[in-house]
């Protein structure tokens, strides 16, 4: 088993939602429940980092669109 030089971050939803969008959703909800702005900022920054892909192919990022809806 060779070592991985680069581990890609999957941003597209497939049969299961993308991990980054689930993480952003969890951080946003955690920030809402605990009233901790740090967790909310993580969700916002994750969404910003994915914005180019989200705006180019919105149908492929349904779970990230849900996070964006929560943020707005």
mmCIF file as gemmi writes it, N, C-alpha and C atoms, coordinates in Angstrom:
data_model
loop_
_atom_site.group_PDB
_atom_site.id
_atom_site.type_symbol
_atom_site.label_atom_id
_atom_site.label_alt_id
_atom_site.label_comp_id
_atom_site.label_asym_id
_atom_site.label_entity_id
_atom_site.label_seq_id
_atom_site.pdbx_PDB_ins_code
_atom_site.Cartn_x
_atom_site.Cartn_y
_atom_site.Cartn_z
_atom_site.occupancy
_atom_site.B_iso_or_equiv
_atom_site.pdbx_formal_charge
_atom_site.auth_seq_id
_atom_site.auth_asym_id
_atom_site.pdbx_PDB_model_num
ATOM 1 N N . UNK Axp A 1 ? 0.846 -1.166 0 1 0 ? 1 A 1
ATOM 2 C CA . UNK Axp A 1 ? 0 0 0 1 0 ? 1 A 1
ATOM 3 C C . UNK Axp A 1 ? 0.896 1.235 0 1 0 ? 1 A 1
ATOM 4 N N . UNK Axp A 2 ? 0.811 2.035 -1.052 1 0 ? 2 A 1
ATOM 5 C CA . UNK Axp A 2 ? 1.653 3.222 -1.181 1 0 ? 2 A 1
ATOM 6 C C . UNK Axp A 2 ? 1.102 4.388 -0.347 1 0 ? 2 A 1
ATOM 7 N N . UNK Axp A 3 ? 1.965 5.316 -0.031 1 0 ? 3 A 1
ATOM 8 C CA . UNK Axp A 3 ? 1.53 6.491 0.713 1 0 ? 3 A 1
ATOM 9 C C . UNK Axp A 3 ? 0.86 7.473 -0.247 1 0 ? 3 A 1
ATOM 10 N N . UNK Axp A 4 ? -0.107 8.178 0.258 1 0 ? 4 A 1
ATOM 11 C CA . UNK Axp A 4 ? -0.846 9.135 -0.555 1 0 ? 4 A 1
ATOM 12 C C . UNK Axp A 4 ? -0.118 10.476 -0.511 1 0 ? 4 A 1
ATOM 13 N N . UNK Axp A 5 ? 0.206 10.995 -1.68 1 0 ? 5 A 1
ATOM 14 C CA . UNK Axp A 5 ? 0.882 12.287 -1.765 1 0 ? 5 A 1
ATOM 15 C C . UNK Axp A 5 ? -0.115 13.418 -1.527 1 0 ? 5 A 1
ATOM 16 N N . UNK Axp A 6 ? -1.284 13.255 -2.089 1 0 ? 6 A 1
ATOM 17 C CA . UNK Axp A 6 ? -2.311 14.294 -1.977 1 0 ? 6 A 1
ATOM 18 C C . UNK Axp A 6 ? -3.646 13.621 -1.7 1 0 ? 6 A 1
ATOM 19 N N . UNK Axp A 7 ? -4.296 14.019 -0.643 1 0 ? 7 A 1
ATOM 20 C CA . UNK Axp A 7 ? -5.618 13.479 -0.336 1 0 ? 7 A 1
ATOM 21 C C . UNK Axp A 7 ? -6.653 14.503 -0.808 1 0 ? 7 A 1
ATOM 22 N N . UNK Axp A 8 ? -7.393 14.176 -1.867 1 0 ? 8 A 1
ATOM 23 C CA . UNK Axp A 8 ? -8.364 15.144 -2.401 1 0 ? 8 A 1
ATOM 24 C C . UNK Axp A 8 ? -9.537 15.354 -1.447 1 0 ? 8 A 1
ATOM 25 N N . UNK Axp A 9 ? -10.055 16.565 -1.463 1 0 ? 9 A 1
ATOM 26 C CA . UNK Axp A 9 ? -11.246 16.877 -0.68 1 0 ? 9 A 1
ATOM 27 C C . UNK Axp A 9 ? -12.433 16.843 -1.631 1 0 ? 9 A 1
ATOM 28 N N . UNK Axp A 10 ? -13.314 15.935 -1.389 1 0 ? 10 A 1
ATOM 29 C CA . UNK Axp A 10 ? -14.485 15.799 -2.244 1 0 ? 10 A 1
ATOM 30 C C . UNK Axp A 10 ? -15.511 16.85 -1.855 1 0 ? 10 A 1
ATOM 31 N N . UNK Axp A 11 ? -15.901 17.677 -2.811 1 0 ? 11 A 1
ATOM 32 C CA . UNK Axp A 11 ? -16.872 18.731 -2.544 1 0 ? 11 A 1
ATOM 33 C C . UNK Axp A 11 ? -18.233 18.415 -3.146 1 0 ? 11 A 1
ATOM 34 N N . UNK Axp A 12 ? -18.26 17.496 -4.098 1 0 ? 12 A 1
ATOM 35 C CA . UNK Axp A 12 ? -19.512 17.155 -4.773 1 0 ? 12 A 1
ATOM 36 C C . UNK Axp A 12 ? -20.305 16.136 -3.973 1 0 ? 12 A 1
ATOM 37 N N . UNK Axp A 13 ? -21.615 16.307 -3.98 1 0 ? 13 A 1
ATOM 38 C CA . UNK Axp A 13 ? -22.479 15.297 -3.391 1 0 ? 13 A 1
ATOM 39 C C . UNK Axp A 13 ? -22.562 14.119 -4.35 1 0 ? 13 A 1
ATOM 40 N N . UNK Axp A 14 ? -22.575 12.946 -3.787 1 0 ? 14 A 1
ATOM 41 C CA . UNK Axp A 14 ? -22.722 11.725 -4.569 1 0 ? 14 A 1
ATOM 42 C C . UNK Axp A 14 ? -23.938 10.999 -3.99 1 0 ? 14 A 1
ATOM 43 N N . UNK Axp A 15 ? -23.852 9.718 -3.809 1 0 ? 15 A 1
ATOM 44 C CA . UNK Axp A 15 ? -24.939 8.99 -3.154 1 0 ? 15 A 1
ATOM 45 C C . UNK Axp A 15 ? -25.071 9.433 -1.698 1 0 ? 15 A 1
ATOM 46 N N . UNK Axp A 16 ? -23.967 9.915 -1.141 1 0 ? 16 A 1
ATOM 47 C CA . UNK Axp A 16 ? -23.969 10.489 0.202 1 0 ? 16 A 1
ATOM 48 C C . UNK Axp A 16 ? -23.513 11.945 0.1 1 0 ? 16 A 1
ATOM 49 N N . UNK Axp A 17 ? -23.913 12.784 1.021 1 0 ? 17 A 1
ATOM 50 C CA . UNK Axp A 17 ? -23.479 14.181 0.987 1 0 ? 17 A 1
ATOM 51 C C . UNK Axp A 17 ? -21.969 14.305 1.181 1 0 ? 17 A 1
ATOM 52 N N . UNK Axp A 18 ? -21.412 15.357 0.654 1 0 ? 18 A 1
ATOM 53 C CA . UNK Axp A 18 ? -19.976 15.611 0.792 1 0 ? 18 A 1
ATOM 54 C C . UNK Axp A 18 ? -19.633 15.871 2.261 1 0 ? 18 A 1
ATOM 55 N N . UNK Axp A 19 ? -18.478 15.389 2.666 1 0 ? 19 A 1
ATOM 56 C CA . UNK Axp A 19 ? -18.053 15.52 4.055 1 0 ? 19 A 1
ATOM 57 C C . UNK Axp A 19 ? -17.881 16.953 4.513 1 0 ? 19 A 1
ATOM 58 N N . UNK Axp A 20 ? -17.369 17.815 3.637 1 0 ? 20 A 1
ATOM 59 C CA . UNK Axp A 20 ? -17.172 19.217 4.015 1 0 ? 20 A 1
ATOM 60 C C . UNK Axp A 20 ? -18.499 19.92 4.286 1 0 ? 20 A 1
ATOM 61 N N . UNK Axp A 21 ? -19.505 19.614 3.508 1 0 ? 21 A 1
ATOM 62 C CA . UNK Axp A 21 ? -20.795 20.264 3.74 1 0 ? 21 A 1
ATOM 63 C C . UNK Axp A 21 ? -21.454 19.748 5.017 1 0 ? 21 A 1
ATOM 64 N N . UNK Axp A 22 ? -21.286 18.466 5.309 1 0 ? 22 A 1
ATOM 65 C CA . UNK Axp A 22 ? -21.82 17.931 6.569 1 0 ? 22 A 1
ATOM 66 C C . UNK Axp A 22 ? -21.093 18.559 7.757 1 0 ? 22 A 1
ATOM 67 N N . UNK Axp A 23 ? -19.779 18.695 7.649 1 0 ? 23 A 1
ATOM 68 C CA . UNK Axp A 23 ? -19.01 19.32 8.728 1 0 ? 23 A 1
ATOM 69 C C . UNK Axp A 23 ? -19.441 20.77 8.924 1 0 ? 23 A 1
ATOM 70 N N . UNK Axp A 24 ? -19.628 21.501 7.829 1 0 ? 24 A 1
ATOM 71 C CA . UNK Axp A 24 ? -20.064 22.897 7.937 1 0 ? 24 A 1
ATOM 72 C C . UNK Axp A 24 ? -21.436 22.981 8.596 1 0 ? 24 A 1
ATOM 73 N N . UNK Axp A 25 ? -22.32 22.062 8.24 1 0 ? 25 A 1
ATOM 74 C CA . UNK Axp A 25 ? -23.646 22.049 8.838 1 0 ? 25 A 1
ATOM 75 C C . UNK Axp A 25 ? -23.584 21.767 10.334 1 0 ? 25 A 1
ATOM 76 N N . UNK Axp A 26 ? -22.747 20.825 10.709 1 0 ? 26 A 1
ATOM 77 C CA . UNK Axp A 26 ? -22.606 20.469 12.125 1 0 ? 26 A 1
ATOM 78 C C . UNK Axp A 26 ? -22.016 21.637 12.915 1 0 ? 26 A 1
ATOM 79 N N . UNK Axp A 27 ? -20.997 22.287 12.35 1 0 ? 27 A 1
ATOM 80 C CA . UNK Axp A 27 ? -20.414 23.429 13.057 1 0 ? 27 A 1
ATOM 81 C C . UNK Axp A 27 ? -21.413 24.572 13.193 1 0 ? 27 A 1
ATOM 82 N N . UNK Axp A 28 ? -22.224 24.82 12.158 1 0 ? 28 A 1
ATOM 83 C CA . UNK Axp A 28 ? -23.213 25.889 12.255 1 0 ? 28 A 1
ATOM 84 C C . UNK Axp A 28 ? -24.235 25.577 13.343 1 0 ? 28 A 1
ATOM 85 N N . UNK Axp A 29 ? -24.728 24.339 13.357 1 0 ? 29 A 1
ATOM 86 C CA . UNK Axp A 29 ? -25.707 23.96 14.368 1 0 ? 29 A 1
ATOM 87 C C . UNK Axp A 29 ? -25.117 24.012 15.773 1 0 ? 29 A 1
ATOM 88 N N . UNK Axp A 30 ? -23.876 23.58 15.907 1 0 ? 30 A 1
ATOM 89 C CA . UNK Axp A 30 ? -23.21 23.632 17.203 1 0 ? 30 A 1
ATOM 90 C C . UNK Axp A 30 ? -23.062 25.078 17.662 1 0 ? 30 A 1
ATOM 91 N N . UNK Axp A 31 ? -22.709 25.96 16.732 1 0 ? 31 A 1
ATOM 92 C CA . UNK Axp A 31 ? -22.609 27.38 17.071 1 0 ? 31 A 1
ATOM 93 C C . UNK Axp A 31 ? -23.942 27.973 17.483 1 0 ? 31 A 1
ATOM 94 N N . UNK Axp A 32 ? -25.013 27.545 16.817 1 0 ? 32 A 1
ATOM 95 C CA . UNK Axp A 32 ? -26.345 28.024 17.181 1 0 ? 32 A 1
ATOM 96 C C . UNK Axp A 32 ? -26.762 27.517 18.557 1 0 ? 32 A 1
ATOM 97 N N . UNK Axp A 33 ? -26.469 26.258 18.834 1 0 ? 33 A 1
ATOM 98 C CA . UNK Axp A 33 ? -26.877 25.679 20.119 1 0 ? 33 A 1
ATOM 99 C C . UNK Axp A 33 ? -26.086 26.231 21.292 1 0 ? 33 A 1
ATOM 100 N N . UNK Axp A 34 ? -24.793 26.473 21.086 1 0 ? 34 A 1
ATOM 101 C CA . UNK Axp A 34 ? -23.944 26.934 22.186 1 0 ? 34 A 1
ATOM 102 C C . UNK Axp A 34 ? -23.735 28.444 22.176 1 0 ? 34 A 1
ATOM 103 N N . UNK Axp A 35 ? -24.243 29.1 21.131 1 0 ? 35 A 1
ATOM 104 C CA . UNK Axp A 35 ? -24.046 30.542 20.952 1 0 ? 35 A 1
ATOM 105 C C . UNK Axp A 35 ? -22.556 30.893 20.917 1 0 ? 35 A 1
ATOM 106 N N . UNK Axp A 36 ? -21.779 30.035 20.277 1 0 ? 36 A 1
ATOM 107 C CA . UNK Axp A 36 ? -20.333 30.222 20.152 1 0 ? 36 A 1
ATOM 108 C C . UNK Axp A 36 ? -20.001 30.647 18.72 1 0 ? 36 A 1
ATOM 109 N N . UNK Axp A 37 ? -19.542 31.863 18.554 1 0 ? 37 A 1
ATOM 110 C CA . UNK Axp A 37 ? -19.262 32.416 17.233 1 0 ? 37 A 1
ATOM 111 C C . UNK Axp A 37 ? -18.123 31.683 16.528 1 0 ? 37 A 1
ATOM 112 N N . UNK Axp A 38 ? -17.224 31.087 17.27 1 0 ? 38 A 1
ATOM 113 C CA . UNK Axp A 38 ? -16.094 30.36 16.668 1 0 ? 38 A 1
ATOM 114 C C . UNK Axp A 38 ? -16.591 29.241 15.752 1 0 ? 38 A 1
ATOM 115 N N . UNK Axp A 39 ? -17.564 28.476 16.206 1 0 ? 39 A 1
ATOM 116 C CA . UNK Axp A 39 ? -18.102 27.381 15.397 1 0 ? 39 A 1
ATOM 117 C C . UNK Axp A 39 ? -18.831 27.915 14.173 1 0 ? 39 A 1
ATOM 118 N N . UNK Axp A 40 ? -19.545 29.008 14.347 1 0 ? 40 A 1
ATOM 119 C CA . UNK Axp A 40 ? -20.24 29.613 13.214 1 0 ? 40 A 1
ATOM 120 C C . UNK Axp A 40 ? -19.245 30.106 12.169 1 0 ? 40 A 1
ATOM 121 N N . UNK Axp A 41 ? -18.137 30.669 12.621 1 0 ? 41 A 1
ATOM 122 C CA . UNK Axp A 41 ? -17.111 31.151 11.692 1 0 ? 41 A 1
ATOM 123 C C . UNK Axp A 41 ? -16.512 30.007 10.876 1 0 ? 41 A 1
ATOM 124 N N . UNK Axp A 42 ? -16.346 28.844 11.483 1 0 ? 42 A 1
ATOM 125 C CA . UNK Axp A 42 ? -15.831 27.687 10.744 1 0 ? 42 A 1
ATOM 126 C C . UNK Axp A 42 ? -16.792 27.323 9.622 1 0 ? 42 A 1
ATOM 127 N N . UNK Axp A 43 ? -18.081 27.331 9.897 1 0 ? 43 A 1
ATOM 128 C CA . UNK Axp A 43 ? -19.075 27.021 8.874 1 0 ? 43 A 1
ATOM 129 C C . UNK Axp A 43 ? -19.051 28.048 7.749 1 0 ? 43 A 1
ATOM 130 N N . UNK Axp A 44 ? -18.919 29.309 8.106 1 0 ? 44 A 1
ATOM 131 C CA . UNK Axp A 44 ? -18.875 30.368 7.099 1 0 ? 44 A 1
ATOM 132 C C . UNK Axp A 44 ? -17.619 30.246 6.244 1 0 ? 44 A 1
ATOM 133 N N . UNK Axp A 45 ? -16.486 30.018 6.854 1 0 ? 45 A 1
ATOM 134 C CA . UNK Axp A 45 ? -15.235 29.9 6.107 1 0 ? 45 A 1
ATOM 135 C C . UNK Axp A 45 ? -15.225 28.671 5.196 1 0 ? 45 A 1
ATOM 136 N N . UNK Axp A 46 ? -15.819 27.583 5.645 1 0 ? 46 A 1
ATOM 137 C CA . UNK Axp A 46 ? -15.915 26.393 4.796 1 0 ? 46 A 1
ATOM 138 C C . UNK Axp A 46 ? -16.774 26.684 3.58 1 0 ? 46 A 1
ATOM 139 N N . UNK Axp A 47 ? -17.876 27.376 3.78 1 0 ? 47 A 1
ATOM 140 C CA . UNK Axp A 47 ? -18.752 27.727 2.666 1 0 ? 47 A 1
ATOM 141 C C . UNK Axp A 47 ? -18.05 28.685 1.71 1 0 ? 47 A 1
ATOM 142 N N . UNK Axp A 48 ? -17.317 29.642 2.242 1 0 ? 48 A 1
ATOM 143 C CA . UNK Axp A 48 ? -16.563 30.565 1.385 1 0 ? 48 A 1
ATOM 144 C C . UNK Axp A 48 ? -15.506 29.838 0.565 1 0 ? 48 A 1
ATOM 145 N N . UNK Axp A 49 ? -14.856 28.863 1.165 1 0 ? 49 A 1
ATOM 146 C CA . UNK Axp A 49 ? -13.807 28.118 0.467 1 0 ? 49 A 1
ATOM 147 C C . UNK Axp A 49 ? -14.376 27.314 -0.698 1 0 ? 49 A 1
ATOM 148 N N . UNK Axp A 50 ? -15.622 26.93 -0.606 1 0 ? 50 A 1
ATOM 149 C CA . UNK Axp A 50 ? -16.263 26.124 -1.651 1 0 ? 50 A 1
ATOM 150 C C . UNK Axp A 50 ? -17.094 26.975 -2.618 1 0 ? 50 A 1
ATOM 151 N N . UNK Axp A 51 ? -17.082 28.28 -2.454 1 0 ? 51 A 1
ATOM 152 C CA . UNK Axp A 51 ? -17.986 29.146 -3.194 1 0 ? 51 A 1
ATOM 153 C C . UNK Axp A 51 ? -17.821 29.041 -4.719 1 0 ? 51 A 1
ATOM 154 N N . UNK Axp A 52 ? -16.599 28.967 -5.223 1 0 ? 52 A 1
ATOM 155 C CA . UNK Axp A 52 ? -16.397 28.889 -6.674 1 0 ? 52 A 1
ATOM 156 C C . UNK Axp A 52 ? -17.072 27.657 -7.263 1 0 ? 52 A 1
ATOM 157 N N . UNK Axp A 53 ? -16.924 26.532 -6.59 1 0 ? 53 A 1
ATOM 158 C CA . UNK Axp A 53 ? -17.549 25.297 -7.062 1 0 ? 53 A 1
ATOM 159 C C . UNK Axp A 53 ? -19.065 25.358 -6.904 1 0 ? 53 A 1
ATOM 160 N N . UNK Axp A 54 ? -19.501 25.923 -5.805 1 0 ? 54 A 1
ATOM 161 C CA . UNK Axp A 54 ? -20.932 26.023 -5.525 1 0 ? 54 A 1
ATOM 162 C C . UNK Axp A 54 ? -21.635 26.903 -6.553 1 0 ? 54 A 1
ATOM 163 N N . UNK Axp A 55 ? -21.041 28.025 -6.889 1 0 ? 55 A 1
ATOM 164 C CA . UNK Axp A 55 ? -21.676 28.928 -7.842 1 0 ? 55 A 1
ATOM 165 C C . UNK Axp A 55 ? -21.6 28.397 -9.272 1 0 ? 55 A 1
ATOM 166 N N . UNK Axp A 56 ? -20.584 27.597 -9.588 1 0 ? 56 A 1
ATOM 167 C CA . UNK Axp A 56 ? -20.454 27.05 -10.935 1 0 ? 56 A 1
ATOM 168 C C . UNK Axp A 56 ? -21.386 25.867 -11.163 1 0 ? 56 A 1
ATOM 169 N N . UNK Axp A 57 ? -21.545 25.008 -10.152 1 0 ? 57 A 1
ATOM 170 C CA . UNK Axp A 57 ? -22.354 23.793 -10.279 1 0 ? 57 A 1
ATOM 171 C C . UNK Axp A 57 ? -23.267 23.622 -9.07 1 0 ? 57 A 1
ATOM 172 N N . UNK Axp A 58 ? -24.278 24.45 -8.922 1 0 ? 58 A 1
ATOM 173 C CA . UNK Axp A 58 ? -25.114 24.377 -7.718 1 0 ? 58 A 1
ATOM 174 C C . UNK Axp A 58 ? -25.861 23.056 -7.56 1 0 ? 58 A 1
ATOM 175 N N . UNK Axp A 59 ? -26.25 22.42 -8.661 1 0 ? 59 A 1
ATOM 176 C CA . UNK Axp A 59 ? -27.005 21.163 -8.566 1 0 ? 59 A 1
ATOM 177 C C . UNK Axp A 59 ? -26.157 20.021 -8.019 1 0 ? 59 A 1
ATOM 178 N N . UNK Axp A 60 ? -24.853 20.149 -8.085 1 0 ? 60 A 1
ATOM 179 C CA . UNK Axp A 60 ? -23.961 19.099 -7.592 1 0 ? 60 A 1
ATOM 180 C C . UNK Axp A 60 ? -23.582 19.299 -6.127 1 0 ? 60 A 1
ATOM 181 N N . UNK Axp A 61 ? -24.088 20.366 -5.521 1 0 ? 61 A 1
ATOM 182 C CA . UNK Axp A 61 ? -23.724 20.692 -4.139 1 0 ? 61 A 1
ATOM 183 C C . UNK Axp A 61 ? -24.973 20.956 -3.29 1 0 ? 61 A 1
ATOM 184 N N . UNK Axp A 62 ? -25.926 20.064 -3.349 1 0 ? 62 A 1
ATOM 185 C CA . UNK Axp A 62 ? -27.193 20.289 -2.645 1 0 ? 62 A 1
ATOM 186 C C . UNK Axp A 62 ? -27.018 20.427 -1.134 1 0 ? 62 A 1
ATOM 187 N N . UNK Axp A 63 ? -26.165 19.617 -0.547 1 0 ? 63 A 1
ATOM 188 C CA . UNK Axp A 63 ? -25.989 19.703 0.903 1 0 ? 63 A 1
ATOM 189 C C . UNK Axp A 63 ? -25.276 20.998 1.297 1 0 ? 63 A 1
ATOM 190 N N . UNK Axp A 64 ? -24.387 21.485 0.443 1 0 ? 64 A 1
ATOM 191 C CA . UNK Axp A 64 ? -23.737 22.765 0.722 1 0 ? 64 A 1
ATOM 192 C C . UNK Axp A 64 ? -24.721 23.92 0.532 1 0 ? 64 A 1
ATOM 193 N N . UNK Axp A 65 ? -25.644 23.78 -0.413 1 0 ? 65 A 1
ATOM 194 C CA . UNK Axp A 65 ? -26.693 24.791 -0.565 1 0 ? 65 A 1
ATOM 195 C C . UNK Axp A 65 ? -27.567 24.863 0.682 1 0 ? 65 A 1
ATOM 196 N N . UNK Axp A 66 ? -27.801 23.724 1.301 1 0 ? 66 A 1
ATOM 197 C CA . UNK Axp A 66 ? -28.573 23.701 2.554 1 0 ? 66 A 1
ATOM 198 C C . UNK Axp A 66 ? -27.829 24.45 3.654 1 0 ? 66 A 1
ATOM 199 N N . UNK Axp A 67 ? -26.524 24.274 3.709 1 0 ? 67 A 1
ATOM 200 C CA . UNK Axp A 67 ? -25.722 25.016 4.699 1 0 ? 67 A 1
ATOM 201 C C . UNK Axp A 67 ? -25.804 26.508 4.404 1 0 ? 67 A 1
ATOM 202 N N . UNK Axp A 68 ? -25.699 26.879 3.144 1 0 ? 68 A 1
ATOM 203 C CA . UNK Axp A 68 ? -25.788 28.286 2.767 1 0 ? 68 A 1
ATOM 204 C C . UNK Axp A 68 ? -27.153 28.866 3.165 1 0 ? 68 A 1
ATOM 205 N N . UNK Axp A 69 ? -28.188 28.096 2.965 1 0 ? 69 A 1
ATOM 206 C CA . UNK Axp A 69 ? -29.529 28.537 3.382 1 0 ? 69 A 1
ATOM 207 C C . UNK Axp A 69 ? -29.571 28.768 4.894 1 0 ? 69 A 1
ATOM 208 N N . UNK Axp A 70 ? -28.965 27.882 5.657 1 0 ? 70 A 1
ATOM 209 C CA . UNK Axp A 70 ? -28.926 28.051 7.116 1 0 ? 70 A 1
ATOM 210 C C . UNK Axp A 70 ? -28.15 29.304 7.499 1 0 ? 70 A 1
ATOM 211 N N . UNK Axp A 71 ? -27.039 29.558 6.79 1 0 ? 71 A 1
ATOM 212 C CA . UNK Axp A 71 ? -26.216 30.721 7.103 1 0 ? 71 A 1
ATOM 213 C C . UNK Axp A 71 ? -26.974 32.021 6.829 1 0 ? 71 A 1
ATOM 214 N N . UNK Axp A 72 ? -27.76 31.997 5.772 1 0 ? 72 A 1
ATOM 215 C CA . UNK Axp A 72 ? -28.499 33.221 5.407 1 0 ? 72 A 1
ATOM 216 C C . UNK Axp A 72 ? -29.746 33.38 6.251 1 0 ? 72 A 1
